[in-house]
């Protein structure tokens, strides 16, 4: 489990790991209707496949983390140290099994599914 990196060195280590093994994200959501207490929940995961180039320095000797720091990207404020939506990171993405919003924190697809589920439960309970 990777949290926010505590240093530039740790962020660089994360990138080296990503070149060798695809990281995954896991998110969950709970929706509760008040005052009935009807509740639904779900879990969503995504796997991010990076190209091996994520660990390679550029012609000027800077690696991805150095480039992101130069652009004032908040790498120490992101779980895993990278923001997949950043253009510098995007060019190292091979593919995502899942959705980008899931990787960024909350799956819209999961929320929509849960809203449909809670609606059905509320209809069954004669609340709507």
N, C-alpha and C positions, 0 to 999 in steps of 0.2 A: 504494500500500500504506500503510495507516494503522496505526501502532503506538499505544502508549499516548500520550495527549497530554502534553506536557511543561509545560503551563500551562493556566490557566482560559481564557485568550484562545484558545489553540489548540483547546481543547474546543468553544468557541463557534463557531470557524471550521468545525470538523467538522460541527456541527449545521446550519450554513448550507449546507454542501455536501450533506448528506443531504436537505434540502428540494428540491434541484435534481436530484440524481442518486442513485439507489438504490445503497447500498453492498452488497458481497458479501463473504462469508466463505468461506475454503477451508480444509478440514482434511483430514488424512490419518491413516491408522492402519496399522501393520504388526504382524502376529501371527506369532510364531515358536515352533515346537514344539522344545523341547530334550529330548533330545540329537539328534533326527533332523535338525534344521536345516530342516525343512519350513516354508515361509514363504508367507504371503499378504499382500497389501496392497491398499489402495483409497484413493480420494479422494472427498470429498463437498463440495458447495458449496451455499450458500443465499444468496438475495438478499432484502434487507430494504427494503420500500417504506414510506417515511414520508409522512405528510400534510405539506403545506406549513406547517402550524401548528407544526411542530417548531422553526422559526426565529422564531416570533412571540413577543413579550413578552406577559405576562398583564396584567390590569387594574392591578396594582401596579407594573408596569414591569419585573418580573423575567422573564428568559428561562428556558428549561428548565435550562440549566447552573446558573444562580443558584439555582433551586429545588432542584436536586439537591444542591448544596453546602450549602444551608440544612439539608437533611435528612441531612447527613454521608455522602452516597453517595460511594463511592470512585471518582469519575470519572477521576482521574488514574492509576488502577490497572487500567483496562480498555482493551483494544485498541479504538480508535475512540472512546473516551470515554463510551460509553453501555452500560448493562445493559438489554437489551430486556425483562427480567423485572421491572424496577422499575415500579410503578404509574404514576409520572409519565411514564415513557417509553411505557408501554403505550397511553396515550390518544392518542399521536401515530402509532401504528402503523396503516398501511393494510392491509398483508398481508406474509406471508413466503412466498417461493417456496423451500421446503425445510422444515427442522424447527428448532424453537427450540433443541433441544439441540445441533444442528450449529452454530448461531450462537454458542452459549455455549461451544463448544470441542470437543465430541466427539459425533459422530452415533451414537446407539444403534443405529439401523437399519444403518449401515455395520458396526459391530462385530458385530452379529448375523449379517449376511451373511458377513463374513470368518470367523466361528467355524464357520458351516456349510461354507464352502469348505475350511477347514483340516481339518475332520472328514472330508470326502470324500477329501481327499488322504491323510490318515492311514489311512483304510480301504483305499484303493488300494495303499498301501505296507505293508499287513498289520500296522499298528501298533495297531489296535483292532478 
